[in-house]
Amino acid sequence: MNTEQHTQLDWFKSSYSGDEGGECVEMATTPTAVRVRDSKKRGGPQLAFAQGTWAGFVSGLAWSRSN
């Protein structure tokens, strides 16, 4: 069982998210994972990615924006 899911997490939105509401995701980091959830369903399901996997995903996004 993953006990990180049951601890208090410090959630935040991307600096690219506006204040108008709408569809956003929130992230929280732990020593072993990056967790992602729907900002409108905070008690709903979460995705968890290993730190290295998330870093690769973000690098891929940055690369695709520059090309």
N, C-alpha and C positions, 0 to 999 in steps of 0.2 A: 504494500500500500504506500502511495506517495503522500507523505505527511506535509509536504510543502503546500498542498492545496488547502489545508485546514489552518494555516497560519495567516495572520493579518498581512496583507500585501499592500504596497504603496502604488496605487494605480495612477497612470497619467495618459493624456492624449498627445498625439503628435503636435508639434508647433505649427504644422500646416492645417490643423483642424480649425475651423472658424467657430464663432460663438453662436451661430444661428441654429444650432441643434442639428437635425439631419442624421445621416448614417455615419457613425464614427466607431472606431475600435479603440480600446484602451489596452495598455500594456503594463506589466509589472515584472520586475526582474527578481530572481532569487539567485543564490550562489550556483545553481546547476541548470536553471532554465529561464526562458522568457515566456511569460504567460500572456495570452491575448483573449479578450472577451468583447462582446457587443456592449457599447456604452448605454444602450437602452434596456438591456436585460442583464443587469449587473449580477443578479443571483443565478443566471443561467449557466450554460456550459462554458468551459474555457478550453483553449488549445494550449499545449505546452510544447515548446521547442527547446532542444539542447542549445546551449550558448553558441557553439560553433555553427550549428545549422542556421540559427537566426542571423549570425554575422554574415554567412554566405548569402542568405536571402537578401539582406539589406545591401550588400555589395553588388549583387546582381541588379537590384533596382537602381542604384546609383549609376551603374554602367549603362543600363538601358536608357536612362534619362539623358546621358551625355552623348548618345549616338543617334 
